[in-house]
Structures are given as C-alpha cells and as structure tokens.
C-alpha cells in the first residue's frame, strides 16, 4: 500500500459533519498530489504520514484515497509558522504566527504546550488571549491523540470519527474504562470489534464486562439475523460460551446479573426458560394484550341483511360471483373486531377487501396501509383508495420507534386494513395496535406461506396458529387468475409439486443451464436484451433479478456489479465509491436498514425516516462533496452522505428476503445451488409470487426440484401465539 510523508499544502474541501476531506499534499520528494478520505483534524501547513490506495477520479484525475494517517509535528520554523497561520488555533492568525515563531523559533509548539503563560511575552497577547490559545491548542491536541489512540487498535478514520462524535474529548477515557460500551452505544460497532480492542488493551476473557456484552450480543444477533424474539436460556448460554470461549458457569453468572438489573427479561415459555431483550419482551406482551382487548371490545355491528346486500352489490360492480367460501370469509370478517385473511395469489384477497370497504364504510373512516411503500402503492392501485405505509399512517416522529399516533392520540379510523401482513414484525405490530381505538375493526391480509418478516417475530403465523383470532383461509383460485402459469405454479410449489414451465403462451419459463458462470451470463442477456425485446420491458424499472444468496457468482453482490456495469456503465455520469460499492447517477438502490432520522421531501411535504426494503433511484449525485439524492418509489427524496451511505445497496439484484412486499413486472431468478437451510420451498414460493407478468428461472432444474421438496422452515423463537392462548384462557 503506497505511503507518503509530506506537508499539507491546502485543504480544498471538508465536510465538517463527517470529516471527509480533499487536500493537496506536497511530499518530501516529488510533486504535490490530491489526498481524499476521512481526515477530520488535518490542516494546511501540517506534516502528515498517510497510507492508502491510488484511485482515478473522472474529473480530477489521480488521487490517493487515505486508509491510515498520522500527524507529524512540524519541526522547522517555516513549518510551524505555516501550521499556526492556517487558523487552526483560535486566537492565532498569520501575523501572530510570525511573531510567535520569531520569538520562540523551533520551540514554539513546546512552549504553547508546556509554558503557555510565556505567550504574553508577545505584543498584543494578554492573559485572556493566552488562555484562549492554550485551551484551543489543548483541545486540538486531545482530539488528535484520540484519533491516534483509536487508529492504534486498527480502527479506520471513519470508525474513529463516529466514536469521537459520540464521546468527544472523553472518548479515550470512556473507552479505556470499558471498550464494550461501543457495542451498545455507537452505531455500526458490534461485539467483535469492541472485544478485539478490549483484549488488545489487556482485558481478561472472564472479565464481567466482556461476559455481559457477549451475552447481549448473542441475543441481539439472534433478533437481527434470525428474527427470534427470545432465546432459550440454555441456547443463549451455550452460544455465548462458544462465542467468547468462556466457561458456561461464568456466562450464566453474567446472565443472572443482567436479569437482576432488568437489562434482560427471563420468563417461562412452553417448557423452557426464555430470555428477552427488554424492548422485545415489552413489544410481544403489549401486542398480545392489545389484540385481545380489541377482539373483545364492543362496537357497532353489521347485520346479516347488510352483509348480503353488500356481497350482491360487489358482485354486480366487479362482475364476479363469490364462491361460498368467499362469502363466508366476508361474513366472518364483517362480524369480527380483528380478522386475518390469508391466501395465495389469485385467491381474491383484494376483491374481498374492496367488498369489505363497501360494507364497513357506513361506520366511519377506513384506513388502508402496508409495511412498505411498494406494497402500499399496489394496494392503492387495486382498491382505488389511498393506502399508506404503516409508518406514514402512524405519523413517524423522527425518534426511534416513536410515532405521533398512539395511545394518547389514536387513529380516527373505524376500520384499519393492513396488507402484506407476513412482513409486519413485532415492533410495528405493537405500534399499530397502540394507535387503534377500542371498538374499531382491524383486518389483516397476508400470505402465511411467504417468508416471515425480516424484523423480529412471526406475527402473522402466530396469530393464525393461536386459534384466538378469527382466520379466513382463501384456497380457491379465481377463474381469471387461473390463466396465469405464475399463479398456478405458485400453488403447485406450495403444495410440494414441481412447477410446469415453457408451455405455449406461458408467463413462466425455465432456462436449463449448468454452472454459475453461464447462469450469471444468461441473467445479463435476459435483462439487457432478451426480455426487453420479448415483452417490451424496461430492463431497470420492470425487471427484477432475485437470488437466494448474497455471495457467489450468482449472489446479490456479484450480480449487482455485473448488472450495474451492463445497465448503467461508467461514463460521463457522476459516481463515487463507498466501501466496495460504486454509486452512480441513475443507479437502482435499496435502503437496507431502518433510519428513523433521515430527512426527506416530497413536493412541499417533509418528513423523516427511510425503512428497510425501500427502493428508489439515484437522481442527483455530487462526487466532490460525496452526497447523493435518492428518489424512492413513493416520491420521497432523501440525501445520503458518508455517514448514511452504508445503509444503501445496489438493487439491480436483491435477495428474495428483501423482495417481500414488492411486486415487479418480471422476475429473473438464477438457481444453481445453495445451502439446504436457505434453499427452501417457501423461499421459491415467495420469489415466484413477486412477479406480475413474467418469471424466468435460469439454472439447474434439479435445484428447483430440491427447493420444492425442501419444506423446512427455520424455527423462530417467538411466544406471541402462546401468550394469546394463555391470556384468552384467563379471560374465559
């Protein structure tokens, strides 16, 4: 990795919020060149040592992208004068810098540090100004020492800047006392990073702070990576012991202390002791309580005659005839305070929702909502009434997990209808229920056979399994939907039967290919030329590539690189790198984690929040300031900088999990091989049901058959079902 020592000639640009700097460096040998990177405390006139990689900027040419840097104290009189003249020290300008160096020479900085009272020997510097200079110089030295201290533990300038912004000048003291606090308090830091630092500092493996942090990390990772709401006590101790290579007895003692302090909650679940993070325990318990209260709340009832009139009216308006099963579904939903409508594609969920809207409109306002912007947009198009994301319906307020609508300011709606319920996690369900008035109706529509929510919990599955919430199962396929091979094959897959492809006039194709390389090349050809020519599809807006895995030749990461180069190649458009991703003007991108604070605008409307799964396009880009604007599907525009760019990923290809709640004109699905735990029937079913007009699977037919045969569903540790049963039993 190239490294240089030299003089900072000029600071061309600096983003004060994140420390991103563009500067000119004059090395000891050779010509000056541009250095870019997170260099927050570097100033003109200073000497630095910098290490990095050469990059080529489209407009500005060759640049060194800094990975590491160190300040080198200027030692010559001219170097010291230039450093002080830069204005970095409050109270010193070019004139005063010249006077100081003339008086103290090469010892100027040492005198400022050790004998600041001598500064009054300079004309124009009195005791107050001398104190101001001393404090400013001390603060600057302290901030630099912190950055050097953190760099010594292998942290990048970007990581160090996050820590400094969090703790300021107290960073070194706080981290030295307990580096494990980073895992709890600084976004983007996990237990492994904090643990590596702590062990380098000399912390012992059986240190109580380490053991507690490790236990919380295992539980947090179980929530974030696997969707559990709790872990059994034995599993938590075993997993934490293995992670930290610590005795189980010591881990158990740390766990007991966390429980006693109320940081974790322990409760008997089924035949095991379950351990929860406190916020998850509260969310699950509150959801069960509020659901049951809503189920048993009184309110205006729809009489039988009104139900039958509405059914006949809907049949006339929509030109259909409801089956007896669908009529019974409508009767059950109309009579219930809470009801689940579940069924696969083509079974008429949307048709029933439109009939229920007609039936229940006389009681007051009806609100439609869905977990994602795309799902809400689809619901609006299907029903003719505005549907919003749940976050927007509840008026997200900008503070994490906080909504304006809630217990103190509930929704005015008499009926709330939620679509794509399989995507709703336990936190969102809790927030929604807190905003619904007693006596209102809640209709939850979703497909129980899709993948569960990305977030914690298995809300739809638990509600259905509990037997406490009325459930309507839609199984018959509408005659019009039966014409689609996508719909027929989705139901075949769900029943454990192999899909039928390549029939004449079909919308479901299988291209049999062996090998990941040929499969990825086939995907490129399909997206770039074959499908646009065959079906008149836009290769970026209409066609979505999905894959089960992130890594490998047909994984999300590699496919995105290939598709970006094919569909939005490097050229005259603006671009810049963030980690391993190059962002370009026009790129299709996805928000991959909830950000409750990012500001957005939509015309005259403003708000906060972008959420996991939101899809949009880069519509503005400033490579120099490293800021880009994303316009999401629902028209929201949000700006991203170096602090938030790691929340974006390219979305030419996405994982099947991330596709939930979305619908695309065409889906291209490369299937070659993969781990059995991942390559499951419900994953294939979810992928196929994302397509409206066309599905193309490219790969091995044996892989498709293996997925259909594999009906394994990874167990999620959740207790909503059990809570509902117990609480309902207590009521009766």
Residue pairs with C-beta under 8 A, 6 or more apart in sequence:
1 51
1 52
1 53
1 67
2 51
2 52
2 53
2 54
2 64
3 49
3 50
3 51
3 52
4 25
4 27
4 28
4 49
4 50
4 64
5 27
5 28
5 47
5 48
5 49
5 50
5 72
6 25
6 26
6 27
6 28
6 47
6 48
7 25
7 26
7 45
7 46
7 47
7 79
7 82
8 23
8 24
8 25
8 26
8 42
8 43
8 44
8 45
8 46
8 47
8 48
9 23
9 24
9 25
9 26
9 32
9 44
10 23
10 24
10 44
11 21
11 22
11 23
11 42
11 43
11 44
12 22
12 23
12 24
12 34
13 20
13 21
13 22
13 624
13 625
14 20
14 21
14 22
14 40
15 21
15 625
15 626
15 641
15 642
17 641
17 643
18 38
18 158
18 161
18 641
18 642
18 643
19 38
19 39
19 40
19 41
19 157
19 158
19 161
20 36
20 37
20 38
20 625
20 626
20 641
20 642
21 35
21 36
21 37
21 38
21 39
21 40
21 42
22 34
22 35
22 36
22 624
23 34
23 35
23 36
23 39
23 42
23 44
24 32
24 33
24 34
24 35
25 32
25 33
25 34
25 35
25 48
25 50
25 64
26 32
27 33
33 62
33 63
33 64
34 60
34 61
34 62
34 63
34 64
35 50
35 52
35 63
35 64
35 66
36 55
36 63
36 64
36 65
36 66
37 52
37 65
37 66
37 67
37 69
37 157
38 66
38 156
38 157
38 158
38 160
38 161
38 642
39 66
39 69
39 157
40 143
40 147
40 157
40 161
40 164
41 71
41 140
41 143
41 144
41 147
42 48
42 69
42 71
43 83
43 86
43 87
43 88
44 82
44 83
44 86
45 74
45 79
45 81
45 82
45 83
45 84
45 85
45 86
46 71
46 72
46 74
46 83
46 86
47 71
47 72
47 73
47 74
47 75
47 79
48 69
48 70
48 71
48 72
49 69
49 70
49 72
50 64
50 66
50 68
50 69
50 70
51 66
51 67
51 68
51 69
52 64
52 65
52 66
52 67
52 68
53 64
53 65
53 67
54 62
54 63
54 64
54 65
55 62
55 63
55 64
55 65
55 577
56 62
56 63
57 63
57 623
58 570
58 572
58 574
58 575
58 623
59 623
66 157
67 156
67 157
68 151
68 157
69 151
69 157
70 148
70 151
71 144
71 148
73 109
74 80
74 82
74 83
74 109
75 106
76 106
77 101
77 105
77 106
77 108
80 101
80 106
80 108
80 109
81 97
81 98
81 100
81 101
82 97
84 92
84 96
84 97
84 100
84 101
84 108
85 92
85 93
85 94
85 97
85 98
87 93
88 140
89 112
89 133
89 136
89 137
89 140
90 132
90 133
90 135
90 136
91 125
91 129
91 132
91 133
91 136
92 100
92 133
96 122
96 124
96 125
99 122
99 123
99 124
100 108
100 119
100 122
101 108
103 121
103 122
104 111
104 118
111 118
111 119
112 119
112 133
112 134
112 137
113 137
113 138
113 141
116 130
116 131
116 133
116 134
116 137
117 130
119 125
119 129
119 130
119 133
119 134
120 126
120 127
120 130
125 133
139 169
142 169
143 164
143 169
145 172
146 160
146 163
146 164
146 169
146 171
146 172
147 157
147 160
147 164
149 172
150 159
150 160
150 163
150 164
150 171
150 175
151 157
151 160
153 196
153 197
153 200
153 201
154 196
155 163
155 193
155 197
158 642
159 188
159 189
159 193
162 186
162 187
162 188
162 189
162 643
163 171
163 175
163 182
163 186
164 171
166 185
166 186
167 174
167 175
174 181
175 181
175 182
175 197
176 201
178 209
179 194
179 197
179 198
179 201
179 203
180 191
180 194
180 195
180 198
180 209
180 210
180 212
180 213
181 194
182 189
182 193
182 194
182 197
183 189
183 190
183 191
183 193
183 194
183 213
183 216
183 217
184 213
184 216
188 646
190 217
191 213
191 214
191 216
191 217
191 243
194 213
195 210
195 213
195 214
195 244
198 207
198 209
198 210
199 205
203 209
203 210
204 210
205 244
205 245
205 246
206 246
206 247
206 250
208 254
208 257
210 244
210 246
211 240
211 244
211 246
211 250
211 251
211 253
211 254
212 254
212 257
212 258
214 240
214 243
214 244
214 246
214 251
214 254
215 236
215 240
215 251
215 254
215 255
215 258
215 264
216 258
216 263
216 264
216 277
217 240
217 243
218 231
218 236
218 239
218 240
218 243
219 231
219 236
219 264
219 275
219 276
219 277
220 277
222 228
222 231
222 236
222 239
222 717
223 229
223 277
223 280
223 456
224 456
226 714
226 716
227 425
227 452
227 453
227 454
227 455
227 456
227 457
227 458
227 716
228 456
228 716
228 717
228 718
229 276
229 280
229 283
229 284
229 426
229 456
229 457
229 716
229 717
229 718
229 719
229 720
230 267
230 269
230 274
230 275
230 276
230 280
230 281
230 717
230 718
230 719
231 239
231 274
231 275
231 717
232 269
232 272
232 273
232 274
232 275
232 717
233 255
233 266
233 272
233 273
233 274
233 275
234 272
234 273
236 255
236 275
237 248
237 251
237 252
237 255
238 248
240 246
240 251
240 255
241 247
241 248
241 251
244 251
255 264
255 275
258 264
259 265
259 266
259 275
262 278
263 278
264 275
264 276
264 277
264 278
265 275
265 276
265 277
265 278
265 281
266 273
266 274
266 275
266 276
267 273
267 274
267 276
267 281
268 274
269 717
269 719
269 722
270 719
270 722
274 717
274 719
276 284
279 401
279 427
280 426
280 456
282 430
283 426
283 427
283 429
283 430
283 456
283 457
284 426
284 430
284 457
284 718
284 719
284 720
284 723
285 723
286 430
286 433
286 434
287 426
287 429
287 430
287 433
287 459
287 720
288 720
288 723
288 724
288 727
289 727
290 430
290 433
290 434
290 436
291 338
291 433
291 463
291 468
291 469
291 724
292 468
292 724
292 727
292 728
292 731
293 438
294 337
294 338
294 433
294 436
294 438
294 440
294 442
295 336
295 337
295 338
295 468
295 469
296 337
296 731
297 337
297 438
297 439
297 440
298 439
299 337
299 438
299 439
299 440
299 441
300 363
300 414
300 439
301 335
302 334
302 335
302 359
302 360
304 331
306 359
307 330
307 331
307 334
307 359
310 330
310 334
310 355
310 358
310 359
311 322
311 327
311 330
311 355
313 358
314 320
314 322
314 351
314 354
314 355
314 358
315 321
315 322
318 351
318 354
320 351
320 478
322 330
322 355
323 476
325 474
325 475
325 476
326 348
326 351
326 352
326 474
326 476
328 472
329 341
329 352
329 472
329 474
330 352
330 355
330 356
330 359
332 339
332 470
332 472
333 339
333 341
333 352
333 356
333 443
333 470
333 472
334 356
334 359
334 360
336 441
336 470
337 439
337 440
337 441
337 442
338 441
338 442
338 443
338 444
338 469
338 470
339 441
339 442
339 443
339 444
339 469
339 470
339 471
339 472
340 421
340 444
340 445
340 446
340 460
340 463
340 464
340 469
340 470
340 471
340 472
341 349
341 352
341 353
341 443
341 444
341 445
341 446
341 472
341 474
342 445
342 446
342 447
342 448
342 460
342 464
342 471
342 472
342 473
342 474
343 349
343 447
343 473
343 474
343 475
344 447
344 449
344 474
344 487
344 490
344 491
344 494
344 689
345 447
345 481
345 486
345 487
345 490
345 491
345 689
346 477
346 478
346 480
346 481
346 482
346 484
346 487
346 491
347 474
347 475
347 476
347 477
347 478
347 481
348 474
348 476
348 478
349 419
349 445
349 474
350 379
350 382
350 383
351 478
352 474
353 382
353 383
353 417
353 419
353 443
353 445
354 382
354 383
356 415
356 417
356 443
357 366
357 383
357 385
357 415
357 417
360 366
360 414
360 415
360 441
363 414
363 415
363 441
364 412
364 413
364 414
364 415
365 412
365 413
365 414
365 415
366 385
366 413
366 414
366 415
366 416
366 417
367 388
367 393
367 411
367 413
367 415
367 416
367 417
368 376
368 379
368 380
368 383
368 385
368 386
368 387
368 388
368 417
368 419
369 376
369 379
369 387
369 388
369 389
369 390
369 392
369 393
369 416
369 417
369 418
369 419
370 376
370 378
370 379
370 387
370 389
370 390
370 418
370 419
370 420
370 661
371 389
371 390
371 420
371 423
371 424
371 428
371 613
371 661
372 389
372 420
372 423
372 611
372 613
372 614
372 660
372 661
372 662
373 389
373 614
373 615
373 632
373 633
373 634
373 636
374 615
374 633
374 661
374 662
374 663
375 419
375 420
375 423
375 661
375 662
375 663
376 387
376 388
376 389
376 392
376 419
376 634
377 387
377 633
377 634
378 419
378 663
379 387
379 419
380 386
380 387
387 419
389 611
389 634
390 418
390 424
390 428
390 431
390 432
391 403
391 428
391 609
391 611
392 607
393 405
393 411
393 435
394 403
394 404
394 405
394 406
394 411
394 431
394 432
394 435
395 403
395 404
395 405
396 402
396 403
396 404
396 596
396 607
396 608
396 609
397 403
397 404
397 608
398 596
398 597
398 608
398 609
399 596
400 596
400 597
401 427
401 431
401 596
402 596
403 431
403 435
405 411
405 435
406 431
406 434
406 435
407 434
407 435
409 435
410 434
410 435
410 436
410 437
411 435
411 436
411 437
411 440
413 436
413 440
414 440
414 441
415 440
415 441
415 442
415 443
416 432
416 436
416 440
416 441
416 442
416 443
417 443
417 445
418 424
418 432
418 442
418 443
418 444
418 445
418 446
419 445
419 446
420 445
420 446
420 660
420 661
421 444
421 445
421 446
421 459
421 460
422 446
422 447
422 448
422 450
422 451
422 452
422 453
422 460
422 660
423 446
423 453
423 454
423 613
423 660
423 661
424 432
424 446
424 453
424 459
424 460
425 453
425 454
425 455
425 456
425 457
425 459
426 455
426 456
426 457
426 459
426 718
426 720
427 455
427 456
427 457
428 455
429 457
429 459
433 442
436 442
444 460
444 463
446 460
447 689
448 460
448 461
448 464
449 494
449 682
449 685
450 660
450 682
450 685
450 686
450 689
451 656
451 657
451 660
451 682
451 683
451 686
452 458
452 460
452 461
452 716
453 459
453 660
454 612
454 613
454 657
454 658
454 660
455 612
456 718
457 716
457 718
457 720
458 716
458 718
458 720
459 720
461 721
462 718
462 720
462 721
462 724
463 469
463 471
463 720
463 721
463 724
464 471
465 721
466 720
466 721
466 724
466 725
466 728
467 725
468 724
468 725
468 728
469 724
477 487
477 488
477 491
481 487
482 488
484 507
485 500
485 501
485 503
485 506
485 507
485 508
486 507
486 508
486 688
486 689
486 691
486 692
486 694
486 695
488 500
489 499
489 500
489 501
489 508
489 688
489 695
490 685
490 688
490 689
492 498
492 499
492 500
493 499
493 681
493 684
493 685
493 688
493 708
494 681
494 685
496 681
496 708
496 709
496 711
497 708
498 704
498 705
498 708
499 508
499 510
499 688
499 704
499 708
500 508
501 508
501 509
501 510
501 697
502 508
502 509
502 510
507 691
507 693
507 694
507 695
508 688
508 694
508 695
509 694
509 695
509 696
509 697
510 696
510 697
510 698
510 701
510 704
511 522
511 526
511 696
511 697
511 698
511 699
512 699
512 700
512 701
513 519
513 522
513 698
513 699
513 700
514 700
515 672
516 552
516 553
516 554
516 670
516 672
516 673
517 553
519 553
519 554
519 670
519 671
519 672
519 698
519 699
520 553
520 554
520 558
520 559
520 562
520 670
522 670
522 698
523 545
523 554
523 559
523 562
523 563
523 668
523 670
523 698
524 562
524 563
524 566
526 543
526 668
526 696
526 698
527 539
527 543
527 545
527 563
527 566
527 567
527 652
527 668
528 539
528 566
528 567
531 537
531 539
531 543
531 666
531 668
531 694
531 696
532 538
532 539
532 543
535 665
535 666
535 693
535 694
537 543
537 665
537 666
537 693
537 694
539 567
540 567
540 568
540 588
540 652
542 664
542 665
542 666
543 664
543 665
543 666
543 667
543 668
544 654
544 659
544 662
544 664
544 666
544 667
544 668
544 690
545 559
545 563
545 652
545 653
545 654
545 667
545 668
545 669
545 670
546 653
546 654
546 655
546 656
546 659
546 667
546 668
546 669
546 687
546 690
547 554
547 555
547 556
547 559
547 653
547 654
547 655
547 656
547 669
547 670
548 655
548 656
548 671
548 674
548 678
548 679
548 683
549 555
549 556
549 655
549 674
549 678
550 556
550 557
550 655
551 557
551 558
552 558
554 670
554 672
554 699
556 649
556 653
556 654
556 655
557 580
559 652
559 653
559 670
560 649
560 650
560 651
560 652
560 653
561 650
563 650
563 652
563 653
564 582
564 584
564 587
564 650
564 652
567 652
568 584
568 586
568 587
570 582
570 584
573 584
573 585
573 586
573 621
574 584
574 585
574 621
574 622
574 623
575 582
575 583
575 584
575 585
575 621
575 623
576 582
576 583
576 621
576 623
576 626
577 583
578 642
578 645
578 646
579 646
581 648
581 649
581 650
583 589
583 618
583 621
583 628
583 645
583 648
583 650
584 618
584 621
585 618
585 619
585 620
585 621
586 617
586 618
587 617
587 618
587 650
588 615
588 616
588 617
588 650
588 651
588 652
589 615
589 616
589 617
589 618
589 630
589 648
589 649
589 650
589 651
590 613
590 614
590 615
590 616
590 648
590 649
590 650
590 651
590 654
590 658
591 610
591 611
591 612
591 613
591 614
591 615
591 616
591 630
591 632
591 647
591 648
592 612
592 647
592 648
592 649
592 658
593 612
593 647
594 609
594 610
594 611
594 612
595 609
595 610
595 611
595 644
595 647
596 608
596 609
597 608
597 609
598 608
598 609
598 610
598 638
598 639
598 640
598 644
599 606
599 607
599 608
599 638
599 639
600 606
600 607
600 608
600 609
600 610
600 632
600 636
600 637
600 638
601 636
601 637
602 634
602 635
602 636
602 637
603 635
607 636
610 632
610 636
610 638
610 647
613 658
613 660
613 661
613 662
614 632
614 633
615 632
615 633
615 651
615 662
616 630
616 631
616 632
616 633
616 636
617 630
617 631
618 628
618 629
618 630
619 629
619 630
619 631
619 637
620 628
620 629
621 627
621 628
621 629
622 628
625 641
626 641
626 642
626 645
627 639
627 640
627 641
628 639
628 640
628 645
629 637
629 638
629 639
629 640
630 637
630 638
630 640
630 648
631 637
632 638
640 647
640 648
656 683
656 686
656 687
657 683
659 686
659 687
659 690
660 686
662 690
663 690
663 691
663 692
664 690
664 691
664 692
665 691
665 692
665 693
665 694
666 691
666 692
666 693
666 694
666 695
666 696
667 687
667 688
667 690
667 691
667 694
667 695
667 696
668 696
668 698
669 687
669 688
669 695
669 696
669 697
669 698
669 699
670 697
670 698
670 699
671 679
671 684
671 697
671 698
671 699
671 700
671 703
671 704
671 707
672 699
672 700
672 703
673 679
673 700
673 703
674 703
676 706
676 710
676 712
677 712
677 714
679 703
679 706
679 707
679 710
680 707
680 710
680 711
680 712
680 713
681 707
681 708
681 709
681 710
681 711
682 711
682 713
683 707
684 704
684 707
684 708
688 695
697 704
